[in-house]
Amino acid sequence: MSTTAAPALRRGDAGFRRVAVGLFFAGFTTFALLYATQPLLPRLVEVFAVSPGTASLSVSVTTGGLALAIIPASALSERWGRRPVMVWSLAGAVVLGLAAATAPSLWLLLVLRALEGVALAGLPAVGMAYLADEIDTGHLGGAMGLYVAGNSVGGFGGRIVVSALNDLTGSWRLALGGIAGVSAVYLLVFWLVLPPSRRFTPTPVSAGALAAEVRSHLGDPVLRRLFAVGLLLMGTFVCAYNYVAFRLLGPPFSLSDLVVGFVFVLYAVGTVTSTVAGRLSGRLGARTTVLAACGVAALGAVAMLAPVLALVIGGLALLTVGFFAGHAVASAWVGRRAEHGRAVASGIYLFSYYVGSSVGGTLGGVVFGAAGWSATVGFLVLLVAGTAVVVLPLRSSSPGAPDRGAPSVG
C-alpha cells in the first residue's frame, strides 16, 4: 500500500518521466476511442440516411456516458486505487470499441458507444487526480500539460487512422475496429510504463461522503467557475470539429474524405500549446492565460467564415490552440484549488467538460442543420465569449504561485 510519506515528484526525478509518459499514452487512448466516430459523421449520414445532428449522437452519447459515470469512477479510485481503475477502464473501452464496429444498426451503435463512454470514465478524472497526488505543485502545470498533449495526439492520430481506413476501405466498421486495435496496443504500453501510486492511501468513500465532497466543491465559487470554463470550452471545440468536415466536403472546397481526415493533424498544435500554456500560467497567472486563450479561439472561429481554404484551416488551428491552452490551465487550476477530494473535484470538472461536449456538439448540429455554417460559427463565438465572462471575475494569485483566488465582488 502506498503512503503519503514519499516525496512529490519534480521534473528531473527518476519517476517523473514514467508518470508523464504513462499518462501521455493514457490520454492518447482515451481521446482516440472517445471521438472515433467524429470523422465518420458524413459517412454515417449517408449509410443510415439520417441528419448530421442525429449522426453526431454517436459522439454525444459517448461523452454523455462518460460525464454520468465520471464521479462514481472517481469514488472507485479512492477505494481501489488510481492505477487499477485507469487500467480496467481503458481495457473495457477497447472491448466495447471493437463491439461497436460490428453494430448492425445505428441505434445499437449508439448503445455501445454510450457504454464505451461509461467505461472510459475511469481514466480522465483519475488521471488528473493521480498527477495531483504524485507531482509537486510547482511542476504540476507542465505535467498536466503533457497529459493534455496526449489527449491532443490521440485526438488527431485517432481521427487520421479512422479517416484513412474509412477512405481506403470504404468501411466505417473497419475504421472503428482499426482504431480499437491501435488503442489496445497503447493500453499495453500504459500498463507497462505507469508506476503504482506512491503518495496515495486507498480510502473507502460512502455515498454520503461522496455527496458531501460534491457539495463542498460546488460551494467553492472559484471551482464553480472553473467547471463552467470546462463546459464552455469543450462545447466550442467539439462543435467546431463535428461540423467542419461537412464544410470542407461541400462546395466551394469539395475535399475528399482522406484529405479532410488530415485536417485533424491540427490537434498536434495542442501537444505544444498545452505544455507551453501550463508553464506560461506560472509566469502570467492562470486568469490571464485563460483569457488570452479565449481571444485566440474567438479569432480562429471568425476566420473560419472565409470562403478561403487556408483561412478555414488557419482559423481551426487558432481555435484548437485556444482550446488546449484554456483547458490545460483550467484543469491544473482545479487540481491546485481542491485541497481535499481531488479526484471528486477533477470528476466534477470533467463531468462539466463532457456535458459541454455532448450539449455543444448536439446543439451545434441543430444550428448547422437549421441555419448553416455561418450560424454555427456565431454559436462558437458565443460559447467562447461566455468562457471569458466566467473567467473575468476571478483573481489569480501572483505568477508562479498556486491560484487560490476568489471571484471579485464588484
Order of alpha helices (4+ residues) and beta strands (2+ residues): alpha-alpha-alpha-alpha-alpha-alpha-alpha-alpha-alpha-alpha-alpha-alpha-alpha-alpha-alpha-alpha
